[in-house]
């Protein structure tokens, strides 16, 4: 918090205002949705009516992965953790922490038991997620916590230390499944390829997603205007930034978004694990963003967000230093698309969208190569 891959998330202003004093402050009456469009981002709390927020100013002062962030990062000291660890989260939680911490702890020689529980919900539970995940979706995690503490703090032999270390809720199958390790050893990394005839703009375009590499494909182009950024669907009154909203209308209407959609699936495909994207792109700007989103498209056309990721071009060589783009140069990027456990069902299609903004989940790249958090001037970028 508040950066994802060193891209600032302005929606965190609600949390910063909430935490601005020794007791929790009332943010229920703040018009956060309207305020988020304000530039510069640095004085957003004052624009919103929160006054000076020291925490916000501290965030803005550190726009790269510097010594300040390294000192505060869990990963910096995680090898010192010697206690057994129980983590309970959800596939639509805003935080990638539980998975990253599990990966990091697993690399510590001789670490005690690490248990991971990943459900279908968000940061506050399953009720914040759209759809019905069946009768198994709701489980008594408090009971698991009490059993865990009973064993490790009170010494009770209740068997919690002998159970499978990973509990996953597989969306689509709508069932819990116990695993012996994360990531799954039997998972088969599979590549999907983007291609088109050069007109992948909107879901009505000719963008194709397939496991068969294209024999050749022309470039797709779109325009990114920070004054009219591609939206990310969010209720700004909440702090949830990773829900499974329906993007059908946006996919069909935004020409500043490319859409690559598979043919209807003839068999179920399970995706359980980490996801990433590798791509080549060029911009006529000195800096820009690339945003990918993975969606599950139902037979009726409903396009439900599964996950998304972002790359800020200036950080293509590392989060600790900003390197401007040479306008027009083709660069290779790699993007973290987080993780999921989901069965894409027969008749459904898989879609990947590409754009240069998901606002307000991520702040707008002003495309100037200057300070995105302190400046108010932007330029239109032409993307390829």
C-alpha positions as CSV (number, residue, x, y, z in Angstrom):
1,X,0.0,0.0,0.0
2,X,-0.5,2.3,-1.8
3,X,1.6,1.1,-4.9
4,X,1.1,-1.9,-7.0
5,X,4.2,-2.6,-9.0
6,X,5.2,1.0,-8.2
7,X,2.0,2.4,-9.7
8,X,0.1,4.5,-7.3
9,X,-3.5,3.7,-6.3
10,X,-5.4,6.9,-5.6
11,X,-8.4,5.0,-4.1
12,X,-6.1,4.6,-1.0
13,X,-7.0,8.2,-0.2
14,X,-10.0,6.8,1.7
15,X,-7.8,4.7,3.9
16,X,-5.3,7.6,4.4
17,X,-8.1,9.9,5.5
18,X,-9.5,7.2,7.8
19,X,-6.1,6.8,9.5
20,X,-5.1,10.4,9.7
21,X,-5.4,10.7,13.5
22,X,-5.0,8.6,16.6
23,X,-8.6,7.4,16.3
24,X,-10.3,6.2,13.1
25,X,-11.9,9.2,11.3
26,X,-15.3,9.3,9.7
27,X,-15.0,9.0,5.9
28,X,-18.6,8.1,5.2
29,X,-19.6,11.5,3.9
30,X,-16.5,12.1,1.7
31,X,-17.3,12.4,-2.1
32,X,-14.3,10.2,-3.0
33,X,-15.6,9.3,-6.5
34,X,-15.7,12.9,-7.6
35,X,-12.5,13.9,-5.9
36,X,-10.4,11.1,-7.5
37,X,-10.4,13.0,-10.8
38,X,-8.5,15.9,-9.2
39,X,-5.0,16.7,-10.3
40,X,-2.4,16.9,-8.9
41,X,-2.7,13.7,-7.0
42,X,-0.4,15.0,-4.2
43,X,-3.0,17.4,-2.7
44,X,-6.0,15.0,-3.1
45,X,-6.7,14.8,0.6
46,X,-7.0,18.5,0.9
47,X,-9.3,18.6,-2.2
48,X,-11.4,15.9,-0.5
49,X,-11.6,17.9,2.7
50,X,-9.3,15.7,4.9
51,X,-6.8,18.5,5.4
52,X,-3.1,17.6,5.6
53,X,-2.4,13.8,5.8
54,X,1.2,13.1,6.7
55,X,0.9,9.5,5.6
56,X,-0.2,10.5,2.2
57,X,2.7,13.0,1.8
58,X,5.1,10.3,2.9
59,X,3.7,7.9,0.2
60,X,4.0,10.6,-2.5
61,X,7.6,11.4,-1.5
62,X,8.7,7.8,-2.4
63,X,7.6,7.0,-6.0
64,X,10.3,4.4,-6.5
65,X,11.3,1.2,-4.6
66,X,13.8,3.0,-2.4
67,X,15.3,2.4,1.0
68,X,12.2,3.7,2.7
69,X,10.0,1.0,1.1
70,X,12.6,-1.8,1.5
71,X,12.8,-1.0,5.2
72,X,9.0,-1.3,5.6
73,X,8.5,-4.3,3.3
74,X,7.4,-7.6,4.9
75,X,9.7,-9.4,2.5
76,X,12.8,-7.6,3.9
77,X,12.6,-9.5,7.2
78,X,10.4,-12.5,6.4
79,X,13.2,-14.9,6.8
80,X,13.4,-14.0,10.5
81,X,9.9,-15.4,11.1
82,X,10.2,-18.6,13.0
83,X,6.6,-19.2,14.0
84,X,4.1,-21.4,12.2
85,X,2.0,-19.3,9.8
86,X,-1.7,-19.5,9.0
87,X,-2.9,-17.2,6.2
88,X,-6.5,-16.8,5.2
89,X,-7.4,-14.8,2.2
90,X,-9.4,-14.8,-1.1
91,X,-8.9,-14.8,-4.8
92,X,-10.5,-11.4,-5.0
93,X,-8.6,-9.9,-2.1
94,X,-6.8,-6.7,-3.0
95,X,-3.5,-8.0,-1.5
96,X,-1.1,-10.4,-3.2
97,X,0.6,-10.7,0.2
98,X,-0.6,-14.2,1.3
99,X,0.6,-15.8,-1.9
100,X,3.9,-13.8,-2.0
101,X,4.5,-14.6,1.7
102,X,3.9,-18.3,1.2
103,X,6.4,-18.3,-1.6
104,X,8.9,-16.4,0.5
105,X,8.5,-18.6,3.6
106,X,8.7,-21.8,1.6
107,X,12.3,-20.7,0.6
108,X,13.4,-20.4,4.2
109,X,15.2,-23.7,5.2
110,X,13.5,-25.6,8.0
111,X,10.6,-23.2,8.4
112,X,7.7,-24.5,10.5
113,X,4.3,-25.3,9.0
114,X,2.9,-22.7,6.5
115,X,-0.8,-23.1,6.0
116,X,-2.6,-21.2,3.2
117,X,-6.4,-20.9,2.8
118,X,-7.7,-19.1,-0.3
119,X,-11.4,-18.7,-0.6
120,X,-13.7,-17.1,-3.3
121,X,-14.1,-13.8,-1.5
122,X,-12.5,-10.4,-1.2
123,X,-10.8,-8.5,1.6
124,X,-13.9,-8.5,3.7
125,X,-15.4,-11.9,2.7
126,X,-17.5,-13.6,0.1
127,X,-20.4,-11.2,0.3
128,X,-18.4,-8.6,-1.5
129,X,-18.0,-10.7,-4.6
130,X,-20.6,-10.9,-7.3
131,X,-22.3,-14.3,-8.0
132,X,-23.3,-17.5,-6.2
133,X,-20.4,-19.8,-5.4
134,X,-22.6,-22.5,-3.9
135,X,-23.2,-23.9,-0.4
136,X,-19.5,-24.6,0.2
137,X,-18.3,-21.1,-0.3
138,X,-18.9,-20.0,3.3
139,X,-16.8,-21.7,5.9
140,X,-16.0,-21.2,9.6
141,X,-12.5,-19.7,9.4
142,X,-12.8,-18.6,13.0
143,X,-12.9,-22.3,14.0
144,X,-9.7,-22.9,12.1
145,X,-8.1,-20.0,13.8
146,X,-9.1,-21.2,17.2
147,X,-7.9,-24.8,16.5
148,X,-4.6,-23.3,15.2
149,X,-4.1,-21.2,18.4
150,X,-5.2,-24.1,20.6
151,X,-2.5,-26.3,19.2
152,X,0.4,-23.8,18.9
153,X,-0.3,-21.6,21.9
154,X,-2.0,-24.1,24.3
155,X,-0.3,-27.3,23.2
156,X,-3.5,-29.2,22.4
157,X,-3.1,-32.2,20.1
158,X,-6.0,-31.5,17.8
159,X,-4.4,-32.6,14.5
160,X,-4.3,-29.2,12.9
161,X,-0.5,-29.6,12.4
162,X,-1.1,-32.8,10.4
163,X,-3.7,-31.5,7.9
164,X,-3.0,-30.5,4.3
165,X,-1.1,-27.2,4.2
166,X,-3.1,-25.7,1.4
167,X,-6.9,-25.2,1.1
168,X,-8.1,-23.8,-2.2
169,X,-11.6,-22.9,-3.3
170,X,-11.8,-23.6,-7.0
171,X,-14.2,-21.1,-8.6
172,X,-16.3,-22.8,-11.3
173,X,-16.2,-26.2,-9.6
174,X,-17.3,-24.2,-6.5
175,X,-15.6,-26.7,-4.2
176,X,-12.8,-26.6,-1.7
177,X,-9.7,-28.8,-2.5
178,X,-6.8,-29.7,-0.3
179,X,-3.3,-29.6,-1.7
180,X,0.1,-30.7,-0.4
181,X,2.0,-27.6,-1.7
182,X,1.8,-24.3,-3.5
183,X,2.4,-23.9,-6.3
184,X,0.8,-27.1,-7.6
185,X,3.5,-29.5,-8.8
186,X,1.1,-31.0,-11.4
187,X,0.3,-27.6,-13.0
188,X,1.3,-27.4,-16.6
189,X,2.5,-23.8,-17.7
190,X,0.4,-22.9,-20.8
191,X,1.0,-20.0,-23.2
192,X,-1.9,-18.2,-24.8
193,X,-1.2,-15.8,-27.7
194,X,-2.7,-12.5,-28.8
195,X,-3.3,-11.9,-32.5
196,X,-5.5,-9.9,-34.8
197,X,-5.8,-8.4,-38.3
198,X,-4.9,-5.0,-36.7
199,X,-8.4,-4.1,-35.5
200,X,-8.7,-5.6,-32.0
201,X,-10.2,-2.4,-30.6
202,X,-13.3,-3.3,-28.5
203,X,-14.8,-6.8,-28.1
204,X,-16.4,-6.3,-31.5
205,X,-13.0,-6.2,-33.1
206,X,-10.9,-9.0,-34.6
207,X,-8.7,-9.8,-31.6
208,X,-8.1,-13.5,-31.1
209,X,-6.7,-15.4,-28.0
210,X,-5.5,-18.9,-28.7
211,X,-2.9,-21.5,-27.6
212,X,-1.7,-21.8,-31.2
213,X,1.0,-19.2,-32.0
214,X,0.0,-17.0,-34.9
215,X,2.0,-17.4,-38.0
216,X,2.1,-13.6,-38.3
217,X,0.1,-10.7,-37.1
218,X,0.1,-7.0,-37.7
219,X,0.3,-4.5,-34.8
220,X,-2.7,-3.1,-33.0
221,X,-3.0,0.5,-32.1
222,X,-5.0,2.7,-29.7
223,X,-4.9,6.1,-28.2
224,X,-4.5,6.8,-24.5
225,X,-5.9,10.1,-23.2
226,X,-5.3,10.7,-19.5
227,X,-8.2,13.2,-19.6
228,X,-10.5,10.3,-20.4
229,X,-8.9,7.2,-19.0
230,X,-10.1,3.7,-19.5
231,X,-12.2,3.0,-16.4
232,X,-11.8,0.3,-13.8
233,X,-15.2,-0.5,-12.3
234,X,-15.2,0.2,-8.6
235,X,-17.4,1.6,-5.9
236,X,-15.2,4.4,-4.6
237,X,-17.0,4.4,-1.2
238,X,-15.4,1.0,-0.5
239,X,-11.8,0.1,-0.2
240,X,-12.2,-3.0,-2.4
241,X,-10.2,-2.6,-5.7
242,X,-10.1,-6.2,-7.0
243,X,-13.7,-7.4,-7.4
244,X,-15.2,-9.5,-10.2
245,X,-17.3,-6.9,-11.9
246,X,-19.0,-7.3,-15.3
247,X,-17.0,-5.5,-18.1
248,X,-19.3,-6.4,-21.0
249,X,-20.4,-2.8,-21.7
250,X,-16.9,-1.4,-21.3
251,X,-15.3,-4.0,-23.5
252,X,-17.8,-3.3,-26.2
253,X,-17.6,0.5,-26.1
254,X,-14.0,1.6,-25.4
255,X,-11.9,2.1,-28.5
256,X,-8.9,2.8,-26.2
257,X,-9.0,-0.9,-25.2
258,X,-7.9,-3.9,-27.2
259,X,-9.8,-7.2,-26.7
260,X,-8.6,-10.6,-27.5
261,X,-11.2,-13.4,-27.1
262,X,-10.9,-17.2,-27.5
263,X,-13.3,-19.4,-29.3
264,X,-15.9,-21.0,-27.0
265,X,-14.2,-23.7,-25.0
266,X,-15.1,-27.3,-25.9
267,X,-13.8,-28.7,-22.6
268,X,-13.2,-27.2,-19.1
269,X,-9.9,-25.6,-18.4
270,X,-8.6,-25.1,-14.9
271,X,-6.2,-22.3,-14.1
272,X,-4.7,-22.6,-10.7
273,X,-1.6,-20.7,-9.9
274,X,0.4,-17.6,-10.9
275,X,-0.2,-15.9,-14.2
276,X,1.9,-13.5,-16.2
277,X,2.0,-11.7,-19.5
278,X,5.0,-11.0,-21.9
279,X,4.5,-8.6,-24.7
280,X,6.1,-6.1,-27.0
281,X,4.8,-2.5,-27.3
282,X,5.8,1.0,-28.4
283,X,4.5,4.5,-27.5
284,X,5.2,7.9,-28.8
285,X,5.2,9.2,-25.2
286,X,8.2,9.4,-22.8
287,X,6.3,7.2,-20.3
288,X,3.0,5.3,-20.3
289,X,1.2,2.4,-18.6
290,X,0.2,-1.0,-20.0
291,X,-2.7,-2.7,-18.3
292,X,-3.9,-6.2,-19.0
293,X,-7.1,-7.8,-17.7
294,X,-8.1,-11.5,-17.8
295,X,-11.9,-12.1,-18.1
296,X,-14.3,-15.1,-18.1
297,X,-16.9,-14.5,-20.8
298,X,-20.1,-16.5,-20.3
299,X,-22.3,-17.8,-23.2
300,X,-24.6,-14.8,-22.6
301,X,-21.7,-12.4,-23.2
302,X,-21.2,-11.4,-19.6
303,X,-17.5,-10.6,-19.1
304,X,-16.4,-11.1,-15.5
305,X,-13.0,-9.8,-14.4
306,X,-10.7,-12.5,-13.1
307,X,-7.5,-10.6,-12.5
308,X,-5.5,-7.7,-13.9
309,X,-1.9,-6.4,-13.9
310,X,-0.1,-3.2,-14.7
311,X,3.4,-2.1,-15.9
312,X,4.6,1.5,-15.8
313,X,7.0,1.8,-18.7
314,X,9.5,3.9,-16.7
315,X,10.0,0.9,-14.4
316,X,10.6,-1.7,-17.2
317,X,14.2,-2.2,-16.0
318,X,13.3,-2.3,-12.2
319,X,11.2,-0.5,-9.7
320,X,14.1,1.2,-8.1
321,X,14.9,3.5,-11.0
322,X,12.8,5.4,-13.6
323,X,14.1,5.2,-17.2
324,X,12.2,7.3,-19.8
325,X,11.0,5.8,-23.0
326,X,12.5,6.7,-26.3
327,X,9.3,7.6,-28.2
328,X,8.6,5.0,-30.9
329,X,11.0,2.4,-29.6
330,X,9.7,-1.2,-29.3
331,X,10.2,-2.6,-25.8
332,X,9.7,-6.0,-24.3
333,X,7.7,-6.1,-21.0
334,X,6.8,-8.7,-18.5
335,X,3.7,-8.3,-16.3
336,X,2.6,-10.0,-13.1
337,X,-1.1,-11.0,-13.5
338,X,-1.4,-12.3,-9.9
339,X,-3.1,-15.7,-9.4
340,X,-6.4,-17.5,-9.4
341,X,-8.0,-20.9,-9.1
342,X,-10.8,-21.1,-11.6
343,X,-12.4,-23.5,-14.0
344,X,-13.3,-21.9,-17.3
345,X,-16.3,-23.9,-18.3
346,X,-17.3,-25.4,-21.7
347,X,-19.1,-22.8,-23.8
348,X,-17.3,-19.9,-22.0
349,X,-14.6,-17.9,-23.7
350,X,-11.4,-16.5,-22.2
351,X,-10.6,-12.8,-22.9
352,X,-7.6,-10.6,-22.4
353,X,-7.9,-6.9,-22.7
354,X,-5.1,-4.4,-23.2
355,X,-5.2,-0.7,-22.5
356,X,-3.2,2.1,-20.8
357,X,-5.3,2.9,-17.8
358,X,-7.5,1.2,-15.3
359,X,-8.7,4.3,-13.4
360,X,-9.1,4.8,-10.5
361,X,-7.6,1.5,-9.3
362,X,-4.3,2.9,-10.7
363,X,-3.5,6.5,-11.1
364,X,-3.4,8.0,-14.6
365,X,0.0,8.0,-16.2
366,X,0.2,11.6,-17.5
367,X,2.5,10.3,-20.4
368,X,4.9,13.2,-20.0
369,X,7.7,11.3,-18.3
370,X,7.6,13.7,-15.4
371,X,6.0,13.3,-11.9
372,X,2.6,11.6,-12.2
373,X,1.7,12.4,-8.6
374,X,2.7,16.1,-8.5
375,X,1.9,17.3,-12.0
376,X,-1.4,18.3,-13.6
377,X,-0.3,18.4,-17.3
378,X,-0.9,15.4,-19.5
379,X,-0.4,14.4,-23.1
380,X,-2.2,12.0,-25.4
381,X,-0.2,8.8,-26.1
382,X,-0.4,6.8,-29.3
383,X,0.2,3.1,-28.5
384,X,1.2,0.2,-30.7
